[in-house]
Amino acid sequence: MGMLLTPPPDEDDCVLELVDFKWLMAGRGWHIDVSRLHRDSAYAVQCIERGLQSDLPLLRERSVQLRPMIHGLGGESQ
């Protein structure tokens, strides 16, 4: 379980997407441990999948944006 998220060319954008994702999830009652998200691929997949299933369009959008940054998920990274 190594580093999970690969920063895009602009690392600040990655940080902003993570912060948006975290707070949007919290608004739905789903609390995210960002440090665990970086190191636990199963947890990251679970969080992103939950975000993708949300009824909140902005949360689904953020989940889609984070999904390509996931590595080491046995073919689930796209």
N, C-alpha and C positions, 0 to 999 in steps of 0.2 A: 504494500500500500504506500506508494511513493507520492510525489507531487501530482496532483490531479488536474489542476487547471493550468493551461498554457496561456500566458498573457498575450493578447493581441499586440500588433505593432505599437499601439498607444496604450501603455499599461494603465494610465489613468481611466480610460474607458472601461477596462476590465473591473477596476475597483468600483467605479460608479454603477456598473451593471450588477455587481455582487451586492452592493448596498441597497440598490433599488429592489433586487430580488428578496433580500433579507426582510426589508420593511414591508413589502407587499405580502410576503408570506405571513409575517407577524400580524398584519391586518386581518388575515383570515384565521388567525389562531394557531398557525403553524410556525413554531420558533425554529430558527436555523442556527446551527453552530458553524460559523464560517471557517474556523480553523479545522474542524472535522471535515467540512466540505472539501477542503484542499487535500486531505490525506486519506479519506475513506471513500473509495469509488462506489461501493454499494450504497452508502448513505447519500452520496451526490446524485446517483441515479434516482433513488427514492424521492429526494427533494424535488428534482427537476420534473419527474413524472407527476408528482402531486401538483406542482405548479402548472403543468400542461393540462391538467384536468380541472383547473379552477374555472369558476364562472366569471372571473375578472379578466377581461381582454388584455389589460396591461401586464398582468402577471403571466398570462400565457405567452405574451410577446417576449418578456424578459426570460422566461424559461427556454424559449426557442433560441434566443441569443446566446445563452450560456451553454446550451447542449453541444455545439461544435467544439467547445473548449475542453470537453471531457476526454481523457486518454486512459487507456488500459482497461477498457470495459468489455473486452471480449466481443468486439464487433458492434457494440451499441453506440460507439462514438461516430457521429455523422456530422 
